[in-house]
Amino acid sequence: MNLPKKILFYFILLATLLFTISNLEANPMNEYFKEKIYKAERGDQVAFKKLCSYYRTIGVILFEDKSRVFRLFKKAAQEGDICSQYSLGNMYNYGYSTPVNHKKALMWLEKAAFQGDASAQFEVGLLYQLGKGGIPVNNSKAFKWYKKAASEGNLPAQTTLGDMYYHGQGIPKNYKLALNWHTKAANGDNYFSQFRLGDMYFKGEGIPVDKAEAFKWFKKAAEQKHIHSQLWVGFMYASGDGVRQSNIDAYKWLSIAIAGNDEKISDVANKILDTITPNLTPAEIISSQAKAAEWWKKNPTLF
């Protein structure tokens, strides 16, 4: 789903760490975790909390003996520690240092969720919605947990809840409530909610048609590399819907969308380009291509 900038930052940080590790034994991060694990195993609560907080933030511990981390979290989870219950559930859910077991994941995540952990509430909702690992699909329970997490400000939950209202998934379709939750998530920089808002304002779903507002949200999502939104921005510049008509800007954004390597998006973008390119001079085409290249320079792909 959603990668707001904060989550994207941590993902990039994680990727950087993984790429720079060539010898785990000699890596400073390995020494850092070795110290924290050693202290935590001997009852140092400050070290343990730092360890658990790091895992919650990054989702991985850069240490060769991950089973020691698993045992630490399991012991603390059994004693009622919320961070450990969430982390242990996460480990079972994604197979980190233990085989994937969605039922055990649900058990531990629910314990943290009942204690008010919004991230755990979202993960529980997701397990019930998807019905993984033999867990029966239960949209009613999924909705309940998403709503709890969304009310606590959890962006992925707000986005998912908004789309449940939008599609009428397990609940009656309600565009106004979809708009409400997507607006909350979009203001938190969730690019999918920004795209959904653009779509709703453009079509007038639950709100009067407002193409300028639609363009604003599409543009925000497009800047975060959402290729459907990039296509919309290119189309709106080409047609002059909701924004001043500009073939140069249309060419730029359509070129950016095509670079996303989605066959259907590229097909539509190329058809629009075919209609506007004859109206551009060679110099304007070069200018548009330069703008697209500059955008990619400022927004490089991760790998």
ChimeraX attribute file (.defattr): number of C-alpha atoms within 10 A of each C-alpha:
attribute: neighborCount
match mode: 1-to-1
recipient: residues
	/A:1	12
	/A:2	19
	/A:3	16
	/A:4	18
	/A:5	14
	/A:6	10
	/A:7	13
	/A:8	14
	/A:9	12
	/A:10	14
	/A:11	17
	/A:12	13
	/A:13	13
	/A:14	16
	/A:15	13
	/A:16	13
	/A:17	12
	/A:18	12
	/A:19	9
	/A:20	10
	/A:21	15
	/A:22	9
	/A:23	9
	/A:24	15
	/A:25	12
	/A:26	10
	/A:27	14
	/A:28	13
	/A:29	16
	/A:30	18
	/A:31	15
	/A:32	13
	/A:33	19
	/A:34	16
	/A:35	12
	/A:36	20
	/A:37	23
	/A:38	14
	/A:39	15
	/A:40	19
	/A:41	15
	/A:42	11
	/A:43	11
	/A:44	13
	/A:45	13
	/A:46	11
	/A:47	19
	/A:48	23
	/A:49	15
	/A:50	15
	/A:51	20
	/A:52	20
	/A:53	15
	/A:54	13
	/A:55	18
	/A:56	17
	/A:57	12
	/A:58	13
	/A:59	18
	/A:60	14
	/A:61	19
	/A:62	21
	/A:63	19
	/A:64	12
	/A:65	12
	/A:66	15
	/A:67	13
	/A:68	15
	/A:69	21
	/A:70	18
	/A:71	14
	/A:72	18
	/A:73	24
	/A:74	19
	/A:75	14
	/A:76	16
	/A:77	21
	/A:78	13
	/A:79	11
	/A:80	14
	/A:81	17
	/A:82	22
	/A:83	21
	/A:84	28
	/A:85	29
	/A:86	29
	/A:87	27
	/A:88	29
	/A:89	30
	/A:90	25
	/A:91	23
	/A:92	23
	/A:93	24
	/A:94	15
	/A:95	14
	/A:96	18
	/A:97	17
	/A:98	14
	/A:99	11
	/A:100	16
	/A:101	18
	/A:102	22
	/A:103	17
	/A:104	17
	/A:105	25
	/A:106	26
	/A:107	17
	/A:108	26
	/A:109	31
	/A:110	22
	/A:111	22
	/A:112	27
	/A:113	25
	/A:114	13
	/A:115	15
	/A:116	15
	/A:117	21
	/A:118	25
	/A:119	23
	/A:120	29
	/A:121	29
	/A:122	27
	/A:123	26
	/A:124	27
	/A:125	30
	/A:126	23
	/A:127	24
	/A:128	20
	/A:129	21
	/A:130	14
	/A:131	16
	/A:132	16
	/A:133	14
	/A:134	9
	/A:135	14
	/A:136	12
	/A:137	15
	/A:138	16
	/A:139	20
	/A:140	15
	/A:141	17
	/A:142	24
	/A:143	24
	/A:144	16
	/A:145	26
	/A:146	31
	/A:147	23
	/A:148	20
	/A:149	27
	/A:150	25
	/A:151	14
	/A:152	16
	/A:153	16
	/A:154	21
	/A:155	29
	/A:156	23
	/A:157	31
	/A:158	31
	/A:159	28
	/A:160	26
	/A:161	26
	/A:162	29
	/A:163	23
	/A:164	23
	/A:165	23
	/A:166	24
	/A:167	14
	/A:168	14
	/A:169	15
	/A:170	15
	/A:171	13
	/A:172	11
	/A:173	15
	/A:174	17
	/A:175	21
	/A:176	15
	/A:177	17
	/A:178	27
	/A:179	24
	/A:180	17
	/A:181	26
	/A:182	30
	/A:183	21
	/A:184	20
	/A:185	27
	/A:186	25
	/A:187	14
	/A:188	18
	/A:189	20
	/A:190	25
	/A:191	30
	/A:192	28
	/A:193	32
	/A:194	30
	/A:195	27
	/A:196	25
	/A:197	26
	/A:198	27
	/A:199	21
	/A:200	23
	/A:201	22
	/A:202	21
	/A:203	15
	/A:204	15
	/A:205	17
	/A:206	16
	/A:207	13
	/A:208	11
	/A:209	15
	/A:210	16
	/A:211	21
	/A:212	17
	/A:213	18
	/A:214	27
	/A:215	25
	/A:216	19
	/A:217	27
	/A:218	32
	/A:219	24
	/A:220	21
	/A:221	27
	/A:222	25
	/A:223	16
	/A:224	21
	/A:225	19
	/A:226	19
	/A:227	25
	/A:228	19
	/A:229	28
	/A:230	30
	/A:231	26
	/A:232	24
	/A:233	31
	/A:234	30
	/A:235	23
	/A:236	24
	/A:237	24
	/A:238	24
	/A:239	17
	/A:240	15
	/A:241	17
	/A:242	17
	/A:243	17
	/A:244	13
	/A:245	15
	/A:246	16
	/A:247	25
	/A:248	23
	/A:249	23
	/A:250	28
	/A:251	29
	/A:252	26
	/A:253	31
	/A:254	29
	/A:255	23
	/A:256	25
	/A:257	28
	/A:258	20
	/A:259	14
	/A:260	16
	/A:261	11
	/A:262	12
	/A:263	10
	/A:264	11
	/A:265	18
	/A:266	20
	/A:267	12
	/A:268	16
	/A:269	24
	/A:270	17
	/A:271	11
	/A:272	19
	/A:273	20
	/A:274	11
	/A:275	11
	/A:276	17
	/A:277	16
	/A:278	9
	/A:279	12
	/A:280	14
	/A:281	11
	/A:282	11
	/A:283	9
	/A:284	16
	/A:285	17
	/A:286	13
	/A:287	16
	/A:288	22
	/A:289	19
	/A:290	13
	/A:291	19
	/A:292	20
	/A:293	15
	/A:294	13
	/A:295	15
	/A:296	14
	/A:297	10
	/A:298	8
	/A:299	12
	/A:300	10
	/A:301	9
	/A:302	9
	/A:303	6
